[in-house]
Amino acid sequence: MKRGTVLAAALAVLAVVGGSAAFVALGSSGGDGDGGTSGTGGLPPATATVQREDLSESAEAEGTLGHAGKRKINGAASGTLTWAPKSGSVIKRNGRLYEVDDHSVRLLYGSEPMYRTLKEGVTGDDVRQFEANLAALGYTGFTVDDEYTGLTADAVKRWQEANGDKETGTVTQRDIAFASGAVRIESTALSVGDRTAPGRPVLSTTGSERVVTMKLDVAESGSVKPGDKVTVTLPDGESAPGEVRSVGTRAKKGTDPEDDSPKVPVTVSLDAPDKAGALDQAPVTVELKGETRKDVLTVPVEALIALPSKGFGVEVVQHGRSREVRVEPGLFAQGRVEVSGGGLRAGMKVGVPKL
């Protein structure tokens, strides 16, 4: 991704103009004052119209459509894997992650790991997290806090009964696993019939939400921030609106042999994820919106000419004659440049090189 700047675009313009001897000659006839001077030479090879419009800076970056938040779910006990979900399945709160010896391990939401048995008399943040899940599932009658009480145990028994489990009133590592939200099954590390063991991976998962990930050069990432609106072009050519969700704070060396400069990871969320269909790990293009200048006069970048006394101008063509006028370039975007000064008005014609 390369954002246009006045300096970079000006240098590009000089290169273009310098490659057209005829056009340079036109740009050096007469003076370069603000009011302009009438040209007595020939007219420019072509003209373009001065337009009044909104001009938006934008840039494109290559990204990958997929799922963020990759993690592994490890087994909590020894036994035989008797059921596992299919790859691509999405598991939500209280859904079955897998089964060991025909006993379901269910998904609940939270950041605390399930590292001990939860029972009456136990206290801690993991208790509060578990009770919040019970309440969210509709099993209430207790206070959501950090204490596992008899009322909590009663709610657990109702939850276990509804799930077809033995009503013990306690919860072990064989019963649940926590994740930050719904998960998508990327792959299974074991096959049905394999032996599980504590700490041995059973599933590889990702977050369930579709996102676009990309990597930007350090210098480029400085102009991108969370909340910026973007447009994602999908592999089928359809466009999907979205916004920047996160911009990494640590740069890592690129893996491309032709460009190993440090890169910063950027994640983009889609406003309508379903529009992306079932595509996964698919290449996409992300259009990043930059500065917008409203109701300004613009001309094609190629219309700028380098004036002998430095600065820039354009060649106005009127009534079969041409004259140079000095202009002040502003925003460069979409092949056009914002210009002011020189008495320009929308609808005027300015000289450009013949394409």
PAGU-973171 format. One record per residue: x, y, z of N, C-alpha, C in turn; residue in one letter. Coordinates in pm, whole numbers, padded with zeros to 5 digits, always signed. Layout:
% residues N
XYZXYZXYZa ...
This chain:
% residues 355
+00085-00119+00000+00000+00000+00000+00088+00124+00000m +00056+00223-00086+00132+00347-00088+00036+00463-00093k +00036+00545+00010-00051+00662+00013+00016+00775-00062r -00062+00850-00140-00008+00963-00214+00022+01077-00121g +00132+01143-00143+00166+01265-00072+00198+01371-00174t +00189+01496-00132+00216+01605-00226+00356+01593-00283v +00453+01564-00198+00591+01558-00245+00610+01443-00343l +00562+01324-00306+00581+01208-00392+00511+01228-00525a +00388+01279-00519+00314+01299-00643+00380+01406-00729a +00432+01510-00666+00497+01616-00741+00619+01562-00815a +00696+01476-00749+00812+01416-00814+00768+01329-00931l +00655+01258-00912+00604+01174-01020+00562+01259-01138a +00498+01372-01106+00455+01463-01212+00575+01514-01290v +00681+01553-01220+00801+01602-01287+00858+01497-01381l +00851+01370-01335+00902+01263-01420+00820+01249-01546a +00684+01258-01528+00597+01247-01645+00620+01362-01740v +00621+01485-01683+00638+01603-01767+00774+01601-01834v +00876+01558-01760+01010+01556-01817+01021+01461-01934g +00930+01363-01942+00936+01267-02051+00863+01315-02174g +00803+01435-02169+00729+01487-02284+00786+01622-02323s +00880+01623-02418+00949+01747-02453+00852+01853-02501a +00752+01811-02580+00658+01909-02635+00581+01976-02524a +00540+01899-02424+00459+01953-02316+00544+02046-02229f +00669+02011-02205+00757+02098-02127+00776+02231-02198v +00789+02225-02328+00807+02349-02402+00688+02441-02382a +00569+02385-02383+00450+02466-02361+00452+02526-02222l +00504+02450-02125+00504+02498-01987+00612+02599-01960g +00695+02632-02054+00802+02728-02027+00791+02854-02112s +00678+02868-02183+00662+02988-02263+00597+03096-02181s +00652+03217-02183+00593+03327-02108+00631+03320-01963g +00556+03397-01880+00586+03405-01738+00511+03302-01659g +00521+03319-01522+00454+03225-01435+00386+03298-01321d +00341+03420-01344+00275+03496-01239+00140+03439-01207g +00083+03486-01096-00046+03435-01051-00154+03458-01153d -00149+03569-01222-00253+03598-01321-00234+03523-01449g -00115+03467-01473-00088+03392-01594-00049+03484-01707g -00001+03421-01812+00037+03496-01932-00019+03425-02053t -00047+03500-02155-00099+03441-02277+00012+03373-02353s -00017+03254-02404+00083+03183-02481+00067+03215-02628g +00176+03226-02697+00171+03253-02842+00206+03130-02922t +00249+03023-02852+00284+02901-02923+00162+02818-02950g +00185+02691-02989+00074+02602-03020-00002+02561-02895g -00119+02509-02916-00202+02461-02806-00151+02325-02757l -00185+02287-02636-00142+02157-02584-00203+02043-02665p -00142+01929-02663-00189+01817-02745-00328+01767-02706p -00368+01789-02579-00500+01744-02534-00542+01830-02415a -00669+01824-02380-00718+01902-02265-00803+01813-02175t -00818+01862-02052-00905+01797-01954-00984+01906-01883a -01093+01866-01820-01182+01963-01757-01151+01981-01610t -01151+02105-01565-01140+02133-01421-01274+02094-01357v -01268+02013-01253-01390+01965-01190-01398+02012-01045q -01520+02035-00998-01543+02061-00855-01607+01935-00797r -01543+01878-00697-01587+01749-00645-01526+01723-00508e -01570+01614-00446-01506+01564-00324-01394+01471-00366d -01276+01491-00308-01159+01409-00344-01115+01332-00220l -01111+01200-00233-01076+01114-00120-00948+01038-00149s -00856+01047-00056-00732+00970-00065-00763+00826-00030e -00712+00734-00103-00732+00592-00073-00609+00514-00114s -00600+00395-00060-00487+00308-00092-00536+00164-00085a -00468+00075-00154-00507-00065-00156-00399-00152-00092e -00443-00257-00024-00352-00353+00036-00408-00493+00015a -00319-00588+00000-00361-00727-00017-00385-00790+00120e -00493-00865+00132-00525-00929+00259-00575-01071+00236g -00607-01137+00347-00657-01275+00341-00785-01285+00421t -00888-01339+00359-01016-01359+00426-01012-01491+00501l -01039-01486+00630-01035-01608+00709-01097-01586+00846g -01039-01650+00945-01088-01641+01082-00971-01613+01174h -00991-01524+01269-00886-01489+01364-00899-01574+01491a -00803-01556+01581-00811-01619+01713-00783-01768+01712g -00683-01812+01639-00652-01955+01635-00599-02002+01770k -00649-02117+01817-00602-02174+01943-00630-02324+01942r -00566-02395+02035-00587-02538+02049-00664-02565+02177k -00749-02666+02171-00820-02712+02291-00764-02848+02326i -00707-02855+02446-00642-02977+02491-00737-03063+02572n -00711-03192+02572-00789-03284+02653-00764-03260+02801g -00863-03294+02884-00851-03274+03029-00840-03406+03104a -00865-03517+03036-00862-03647+03104-00829-03756+03005a -00785-03869+03057-00757-03986+02973-00887-04057+02939s -00893-04112+02821-01012-04184+02778-01009-04205+02629g -01122-04246+02574-01135-04270+02430-01222-04162+02369t -01174-04101+02262-01254-04000+02191-01368-04071+02119l -01490-04042+02163-01607-04111+02106-01688-04024+02010t -01662-03893+02009-01728-03804+01913-01646-03677+01898w -01640-03627+01775-01572-03500+01748-01649-03425+01640a -01652-03294+01645-01726-03216+01545-01653-03214+01411p -01727-03180+01307-01669-03169+01174-01594-03037+01160k -01492-03038+01076-01420-02914+01047-01516-02814+00986s -01505-02689+01029-01594-02585+00981-01715-02563+01069g -01740-02656+01162-01854-02640+01253-01830-02521+01346s -01937-02454+01383-01930-02344+01479-01998-02389+01607v -01924-02383+01716-01974-02426+01847-02000-02302+01931i -02122-02292+01984-02159-02178+02068-02168-02221+02214k -02204-02126+02300-02211-02152+02443-02300-02275+02471r -02246-02364+02552-02310-02489+02596-02312-02596+02488n -02251-02567+02372-02244-02668+02267-02138-02772+02298g -02152-02889+02237-02054-02997+02257-01927-02968+02177r -01814-02971+02246-01685-02958+02177-01638-03095+02129l -01645-03193+02216-01608-03331+02183-01658-03420+02296y -01647-03552+02278-01690-03645+02381-01578-03745+02410e -01558-03773+02536-01463-03875+02580-01541-03977+02661v -01532-04104+02621-01607-04211+02687-01755-04177+02693d -01807-04121+02584-01949-04082+02571-01990-03971+02667d -01896-03899+02721-01928-03786+02809-01889-03656+02738h -01985-03562+02729-01962-03439+02654-01878-03338+02731s -01786-03275+02658-01715-03157+02707-01779-03038+02638v -01833-02946+02717-01912-02835+02662-01835-02703+02666r -01870-02615+02572-01805-02485+02561-01879-02381+02644l -01806-02309+02726-01858-02192+02795-01766-02075+02765l -01814-01953+02789-01739-01834+02751-01665-01774+02871y -01541-01736+02847-01463-01669+02951-01315-01676+02923g -01240-01593+02992-01094-01588+02972-01017-01673+03072s -01082-01708+03184-01016-01794+03284-01016-01938+03236e -00904-02010+03252-00903-02151+03213-00978-02237+03316p -01024-02351+03272-01086-02447+03363-00975-02536+03418m -00930-02503+03540-00811-02571+03592-00835-02651+03718y -00961-02651+03770-00989-02724+03893-01137-02760+03898r -01172-02843+03995-01311-02878+04016-01383-02764+04087t -01499-02729+04037-01581-02626+04098-01693-02694+04177l -01698-02663+04305-01798-02725+04393-01830-02632+04508k -01928-02669+04588-01973-02585+04699-01857-02553+04792e -01842-02424+04823-01736-02378+04913-01615-02321+04841g -01604-02345+04708-01491-02291+04632-01519-02145+04597v -01415-02062+04602-01428-01921+04565-01320-01882+04464t -01349-01777+04387-01249-01728+04293-01312-01669+04168g -01228-01609+04085-01276-01548+03961-01333-01652+03865d -01277-01774+03869-01330-01878+03781-01473-01917+03820d -01506-01905+03950-01643-01932+03994-01737-01827+03937v -01697-01700+03949-01780-01592+03894-01802-01611+03743r -01696-01649+03673-01707-01670+03529-01804-01783+03497q -01795-01893+03571-01884-02006+03548-02028-01970+03581f -02050-01900+03692-02186-01861+03730-02248-01766+03628e -02166-01678+03569-02217-01588+03466-02268-01666+03346a -02202-01777+03313-02248-01862+03204-02377-01932+03239n -02388-01982+03361-02512-02047+03404-02629-01950+03390l -02609-01827+03440-02715-01726+03434-02751-01694+03289a -02650-01684+03201-02676-01653+03060-02756-01765+02993a -02742-01887+03043-02815-02001+02988-02954-02016+03050l -02985-01930+03148-03118-01933+03209-03128-02009+03338g -03015-02056+03390-03016-02129+03517-02979-02030+03628y -03080-01983+03701-03061-01878+03800-03101-01928+03939t -03126-01833+04030-03160-01869+04167-03044-01851+04262g -02935-01793+04214-02816-01767+04295-02762-01629+04257f -02667-01580+04334-02602-01452+04303-02474-01479+04226t -02459-01412+04113-02335-01426+04036-02224-01353+04109v -02138-01428+04174-02025-01371+04249-01912-01472+04247d -01815-01454+04334-01699-01545+04332-01711-01661+04431d -01835-01687+04479-01854-01795+04577-01950-01900+04522e -01906-02025+04523-01987-02138+04478-02067-02188+04599y -02195-02155+04599-02281-02188+04713-02371-02307+04682t -02452-02343+04782-02549-02449+04761-02649-02412+04654g -02683-02283+04645-02775-02237+04540-02712-02253+04403l -02580-02230+04395-02510-02252+04268-02517-02400+04231t -02494-02487+04330-02498-02631+04305-02636-02675+04256a -02741-02616+04312-02877-02651+04267-02896-02615+04120d -02848-02495+04081-02859-02454+03941-02777-02546+03851a -02660-02589+03898-02576-02679+03821-02647-02812+03797v -02717-02861+03898-02790-02988+03882-02897-02975+03774k -02966-02862+03770-03067-02841+03667-03003-02836+03528r -02888-02770+03522-02814-02762+03395-02767-02900+03351w -02717-02979+03446-02670-03114+03413-02785-03204+03368q -02898-03190+03433-03015-03270+03395-03057-03238+03252e -03061-03109+03219-03101-03067+03085-03005-03120+02979a -02879-03136+03016-02777-03184+02922-02769-03337+02918n -02847-03403+03004-02843-03548+03007-02725-03604+03083g -02667-03523+03170-02551-03566+03249-02594-03605+03390d -02506-03673+03458-02532-03710+03597-02539-03584+03682k -02639-03575+03768-02664-03454+03847-02581-03457+03975e -02460-03406+03965-02368-03407+04079-02362-03273+04153t -02396-03165+04085-02384-03033+04146-02243-02979+04145g -02148-03052+04091-02010-03006+04078-01970-03012+03931t -01866-02938+03899-01819-02931+03760-01669-02955+03759v -01624-03043+03669-01481-03075+03659-01425-03036+03524t -01296-03056+03508-01230-03028+03380-01278-03121+03270q -01339-03233+03308-01394-03326+03209-01525-03274+03151r -01581-03168+03214-01715-03123+03176-01715-03002+03083d -01624-02908+03103-01631-02783+03027-01491-02735+02987i -01492-02648+02886-01371-02574+02846-01416-02433+02815a -01331-02337+02843-01365-02195+02822-01296-02140+02698f -01367-02053+02628-01309-01975+02518-01374-01838+02524a -01314-01741+02455-01363-01603+02462-01500-01585+02399s -01540-01678+02315-01670-01671+02249-01691-01796+02167g -01786-01791+02076-01810-01906+01988-01683-01939+01910a -01662-02066+01884-01542-02109+01811-01581-02185+01686v -01491-02180+01590-01506-02256+01465-01402-02366+01467r -01444-02486+01436-01351-02599+01436-01269-02596+01307i -01140-02575+01324-01051-02575+01207-01010-02716+01170e -00975-02795+01271-00936-02933+01246-00940-03010+01377s -00939-03142+01366-00931-03228+01484-00793-03292+01487t -00733-03290+01606-00599-03349+01620-00606-03500+01638a -00723-03549+01679-00740-03693+01701-00859-03743+01621l -00861-03871+01597-00974-03936+01531-01056-04010+01635s -01184-04026+01604-01269-04103+01694-01208-04241+01716v -01196-04280+01842-01132-04406+01876-00992-04388+01932g -00932-04270+01907-00800-04243+01962-00809-04217+02112d -00698-04234+02180-00692-04209+02323-00660-04063+02349r -00732-04006+02443-00703-03870+02487-00620-03874+02613t -00556-03763+02641-00473-03753+02762-00470-03608+02806a -00455-03583+02934-00447-03444+02983-00337-03367+02912p -00371-03252+02857-00273-03169+02789-00249-03204+02644g -00308-03312+02595-00289-03351+02455-00393-03281+02370r -00352-03213+02260-00448-03140+02177-00556-03232+02120p -00679-03183+02125-00791-03255+02066-00844-03180+01943v -00858-03048+01956-00913-02966+01850-00826-02844+01823l -00826-02800+01698-00772-02668+01663-00891-02583+01625s -00900-02465+01685-01017-02380+01662-00973-02239+01624t -01068-02165+01572-01051-02022+01546-01176-01952+01599t -01175-01821+01599-01297-01748+01628-01397-01775+01517g -01526-01758+01547-01629-01789+01448-01651-01676+01348s -01602-01556+01379-01628-01441+01293-01532-01437+01175e -01586-01399+01057-01504-01383+00939-01431-01249+00946r -01302-01249+00926-01223-01126+00927-01122-01130+00814v -01066-01014+00786-00957-01003+00688-00831-00964+00763v -00726-01034+00739-00597-01000+00799-00501-00957+00690t -00418-00861+00722-00319-00814+00626-00199-00760+00703m -00091-00736+00632+00030-00683+00693+00075-00560+00616k +00099-00452+00690+00138-00325+00630+00279-00288+00674l +00350-00216+00586+00479-00162+00625+00462-00071+00746d +00565-00063+00828+00557+00017+00950+00516+00160+00919v +00577+00220+00817+00546+00359+00783+00402+00375+00739a +00349+00276+00668+00213+00283+00619+00110+00263+00729e +00143+00179+00827+00048+00147+00933+00021+00266+01022s +00110+00365+01022+00092+00481+01108-00030+00563+01072g -00078+00554+00949-00194+00632+00906-00323+00552+00915s -00315+00430+00966-00433+00344+00980-00465+00329+01128v -00592+00341+01163-00631+00329+01304-00762+00252+01316k -00787+00190+01432-00913+00118+01453-01032+00209+01429p -01132+00155+01361-01251+00233+01330-01252+00291+01190g -01136+00293+01123-01131+00343+00985-01219+00255+00895d -01297+00320+00810-01384+00248+00718-01303+00198+00598k -01335+00078+00552-01265+00019+00438-01367-00047+00346v -01321-00078+00227-01401-00158+00133-01318-00279+00092t -01375-00397+00107-01305-00521+00074-01359-00576-00057v -01270-00599-00152-01310-00661-00279-01286-00811-00268t -01395-00887-00273-01390-01032-00256-01344-01099-00386l -01305-01227-00378-01256-01296-00499-01355-01297-00616p -01485-01289-00586-01583-01289-00695-01607-01149-00752d -01531-01051-00703-01543-00915-00754-01642-00829-00678g -01721-00890-00588-01817-00815-00509-01744-00733-00402e -01805-00620-00366-01746-00534-00262-01822-00551-00132s -01748-00550-00021-01807-00564+00111-01749-00457+00203a -01835-00374+00264-01784-00271+00355-01738-00332+00487p -01645-00265+00551-01594-00311+00679-01521-00198+00749g -01452-00234+00856-01372-00134+00927-01252-00199+00993e -01150-00119+01016-01029-00168+01081-01061-00198+01227v -01037-00322+01269-01064-00361+01407-00942-00340+01495r -00826-00378+01446-00706-00365+01529-00585-00342+01441s -00489-00269+01496-00360-00244+01432-00253-00288+01529v -00168-00379+01488-00066-00432+01577+00032-00325+01623g +00095-00351+01735+00194-00258+01790+00336-00311+01777t +00351-00434+01728+00484-00492+01710+00503-00531+01564r +00614-00489+01509+00644-00520+01370+00733-00644+01362a +00705-00727+01262+00787-00845+01239+00838-00843+01095k +00955-00897+01076+01017-00900+00944+00930-00979+00849k +00911-00925+00728+00828-00990+00629+00887-01120+00580g +00801-01209+00529+00845-01340+00480+00863-01342+00329t +00822-01236+00261+00836-01229+00116+00982-01203+00081d +01046-01294+00002+01188-01274-00033+01214-01141-00104p +01112-01090-00174+01129-00964-00247+01099-00841-00161e +01040-00863-00045+01009-00752+00044+01004-00804+00187d +01119-00802+00253+01125-00853+00390+01127-00740+00493d +01078-00622+00453+01074-00509+00546+00978-00540+00661s +00999-00482+00777+00911-00508+00893+00766-00475+00862p +00676-00562+00907+00534-00545+00882+00457-00543+01014k +00344-00474+01010+00255-00466+01125+00123-00534+01088v +00073-00626+01171-00054-00694+01138-00174-00602+01159p -00269-00611+01067-00392-00532+01075-00509-00627+01052v -00613-00615+01135-00732-00699+01122-00851-00611+01086t -00928-00656+00988-01046-00584+00941-01169-00672+00962v -01275-00615+01018-01401-00687+01033-01496-00644+00922s -01585-00733+00882-01681-00706+00776-01815-00665+00837l -01879-00566+00777-02010-00524+00826-02114-00634+00807d -02101-00709+00700-02194-00819+00672-02111-00944+00640a -02063-01015+00744-01975-01130+00722-02035-01238+00632p -02167-01254+00636-02230-01359+00555-02210-01334+00405d -02183-01209+00369-02165-01177+00227-02041-01246+00170k -01948-01284+00259-01826-01350+00214-01846-01498+00185a -01966-01551+00214-01993-01691+00186-01907-01784+00268g -01870-01896+00209-01793-01998+00281-01644-01989+00252a -01602-01884+00184-01461-01872+00149-01373-01867+00273l -01259-01933+00266-01164-01931+00377-01023-01926+00321d -00938-01844+00383-00801-01825+00337-00798-01780+00192q -00893-01696+00156-00902-01647+00019-00838-01508+00008a -00767-01480-00101-00706-01348-00118-00810-01241-00148p -00797-01126-00087-00889-01015-00110-00806-00887-00120v -00871-00782-00167-00808-00650-00173-00884-00556-00082t -00810-00481-00001-00871-00389+00095-00839-00247+00052v -00944-00169+00033-00926-00027+00001-00939+00053+00130e -00832+00120+00167-00828+00199+00289-00858+00345+00257l -00952+00400+00326-00990+00539+00304-00898+00631+00385k -00855+00738+00322-00773+00836+00391-00844+00969+00402g -00769+01077+00386-00824+01212+00398-00922+01241+00285e -01027+01314+00315-01123+01358+00214-01132+01510+00214t -01122+01570+00096-01140+01713+00079-01269+01734+00002r -01361+01808+00062-01494+01826+00003-01503+01954-00080k -01574+01944-00191-01608+02058-00276-01484+02138-00316d -01387+02068-00374-01264+02134-00417-01249+02123-00568v -01168+02211-00626-01137+02204-00769-01026+02102-00790l -01042+02018-00891-00940+01917-00919-00911+01912-01068t -00787+01871-01100-00746+01845-01238-00669+01715-01239v -00654+01652-01354-00568+01533-01360-00426+01568-01316p -00362+01474-01250-00225+01498-01205-00136+01540-01322v -00162+01483-01441-00079+01512-01557-00092+01656-01604e -00193+01728-01554-00210+01867-01597-00112+01961-01529a -00051+01920-01418+00046+02006-01350+00171+02021-01435l +00224+02142-01439+00352+02167-01505+00445+02234-01406i +00575+02206-01420+00675+02268-01333+00709+02406-01388a +00692+02507-01306+00721+02643-01349+00871+02674-01336l +00924+02759-01423+01068+02789-01421+01116+02842-01286p +01033+02920-01218+01075+02977-01090+01029+02892-00973s +01014+02762-00997+00971+02665-00898+00821+02676-00874k +00767+02573-00811+00625+02569-00793+00557+02503-00912g +00424+02505-00910+00348+02435-01012+00241+02525-01072f +00201+02490-01191+00095+02562-01259+00018+02469-01349g -00081+02526-01418-00154+02452-01520-00165+02542-01642v -00192+02483-01756-00208+02559-01879-00356+02567-01913e -00414+02683-01893-00555+02705-01920-00575+02732-02069v -00671+02665-02128-00701+02682-02270-00839+02745-02283v -00842+02865-02342-00968+02937-02363-00965+03010-02497q -01074+03004-02567-01091+03081-02691-00977+03057-02790h -00933+02934-02798-00829+02900-02894-00691+02945-02854g -00673+02992-02731-00541+03033-02684-00512+02965-02551r -00386+02963-02510-00348+02901-02384-00267+03000-02301s -00275+02984-02171-00195+03065-02079-00165+02982-01955r -00047+03008-01899-00008+02941-01775-00061+03017-01655e -00105+02946-01554-00141+03009-01428-00079+02928-01315v -00032+02999-01215+00027+02931-01100-00085+02877-01011r -00070+02754-00962-00168+02693-00872-00096+02633-00752v -00172+02615-00647-00121+02551-00527-00180+02410-00519e -00095+02306-00534-00149+02169-00526-00190+02136-00383p -00294+02057-00371-00338+02009-00240-00329+01859-00234g -00443+01793-00211-00447+01648-00197-00434+01579-00333l -00348+01478-00339-00335+01392-00457-00411+01263-00430f -00505+01225-00516-00580+01101-00498-00654+01066-00626a -00666+00935-00650-00747+00885-00761-00704+00943-00895q -00576+00970-00911-00526+01022-01038-00551+01170-01060g -00605+01238-00958-00632+01381-00970-00566+01454-00853r -00561+01586-00865-00498+01667-00761-00585+01789-00735v -00598+01821-00609-00670+01943-00569-00583+02064-00605e -00644+02165-00665-00569+02286-00702-00649+02409-00660v -00575+02514-00627-00638+02641-00594-00554+02753-00651s -00619+02871-00673-00547+02985-00728-00560+02993-00878g -00505+03099-00934-00500+03115-01078-00634+03149-01141g -00734+03181-01058-00865+03213-01114-00935+03096-01179g -00899+02974-01137-00962+02856-01196-01108+02845-01155l -01188+02791-01246-01329+02764-01220-01364+02628-01278r -01464+02566-01218-01511+02437-01271-01557+02455-01416a -01521+02360-01500-01560+02364-01639-01451+02415-01731g -01350+02485-01676-01237+02531-01759-01162+02410-01814m -01089+02437-01925-01007+02334-01985-00860+02362-01956k -00787+02254-01923-00644+02266-01897-00570+02167-01984v -00448+02198-02020-00369+02113-02107-00318+01990-02034g -00313+01880-02108-00257+01755-02059-00179+01692-02173v -00084+01605-02142-00012+01531-02249-00109+01441-02323p -00086+01420-02451-00169+01329-02528-00133+01187-02492k -00235+01109-02458-00209+00971-02416-00195+00881-02537l 
